[in-house]
Amino acid sequence: MIGQLKQTIKDEIEKALRGAGYELAPDFEVGLENTKDAAHGDFASNVAMQLARVAKKNPRMIAEDVIAHLNLEAAKIEQADIAGPGFINFFINKAALTQVINQITTEGMAYGKSTAGKNAKYNVEYVSVNPTGDLHLGHARGAAIGDSLCNLLETAGYDVVREYYINDAGNQIHNLVLSVYARYLEALNVAHSFPEEGYRGADIAAFGKQLADEHGDQFVDRLDAHYAYLRERSLTFEMDKIKTDLTLFKVDFDLYTSEQKLYDEQRVDTSIQLLKEKGYIYEQDGAEWLRSTDFGDDKDRVLKKSDGSFTYLTPDIANHIEKIKRGNDKLINIWGADHHGYIARVKAAIQALGYDAHLLEVDIIQMVRLLKDGKEFKMSKRTGKAVTLRELVEEVGVDATRYFFASRSAESPMDFDLDLAIKQSNENPVYYVQYAHARACTLLTRGKEQGFTPAELDVYNHLTHEKELDVIKRMGDFPAVIADAAAKRKPHLVVNYIHDLVSAFHSLYGAKKFINTDDPSGTAERLALVNALRMTIHNALALIGVSAPVNM
């Protein structure tokens, strides 16, 4: 409702400018923002300053032209004033503003949804950690941001597939099997040597013992004969553990793609053949190379080594070909900072196959630093190794973990303050926003106990306080915030929005009495505002995987 109202005002301003004889560029967009001070109206536009240089005209004169040609009634504007060097302040019909309350209560859980994405098919790949150990902080941040992004895209009208790429075909899997086998022998007290590049996690030791308990000594000195079975069991064990942790973290995937399956189905060989047909493969020193420098890479890349084995890049190309075949309009990969140099070579392969480089876009997740007692906290006290996702969640909870990770732009390194995340005070941003939802629920309960129910009116005549109108306008911005955050792929914009909305509500709570037995009509209207606010906070928190508690 507010978003539509803003767009209508922008459209009417543009019509006014054209009516006044101004020529506008095809990509020109009228600036319009919420005002910070109710004395300056509800919305303000800097359009006169935007055009001053091109029009070679004083901004105030441009603003006068806009007002003179503006259809106030069509834009639901009651008054338009010029301020400062040429800002135009708009005072909006209050009935038009407050109707957002009815929109929210009618749409409920669906409030915020839009068709901005036009059902474009997006494939989003994230986490995709090798199945050889636990999920750690970088994986946790990638999971939180990836899942929040997918929630955003879906809510904004995109058709989204969440994909996890399982690296289950490389030497790391062979080392996993050897590690499990060594632990199996250890559990049977059989002399053994541990692989030099093996995995020494406690989980591997526990699984080795489990195999010993299940099978006794039937695998001793018979690794080759049972290798396929041990490989399958080891992979299943590791992936089940990863999936369990992701479920705990409220992260699910639509598709798990196996690298090994790409080999088994000859899709890796096929990718090489496709690139050969396009003329971008050449042989040198017995190896097959991708001419990736033709597409901006700093050097050509080996796809098939002289010994006949493939590099890591080759199956990844095959996987991206499969993504394209599924009819996706956009491929989004969320990778760790150590993959930054890998982007150019994958994009080069996609271009070599005849596709636009922008079909694939990669968002890089920067590193996380844990802080405790003001100092960096690197190692788990329990294991002496890097802190895992599960340990972090056990320490501060899913809500705090997901909120903190979603609150910062992915490309920025972040400090995660463990002490702050568990504080039960407004210093903790998670507590601050969840408390606002609980406070809204409490107000509604108190109102009901005293015989008041939220009003549903065509015009909310009692909602005139500037802080009430501020909350209403912020609630009305929610669909536009989602659409913008989805288009920019920046979940932290939603977190910023939640914080600002909640701050406005807490400010209103301190300034206005919500339940007043001497003012039943005003109470019913304010409870309607509170109910709409409750729904908006709930929907916003759901986007980033954070709960909205009723009590705190």
Disulfide bonds with the S-S distance in Angstrom:
none
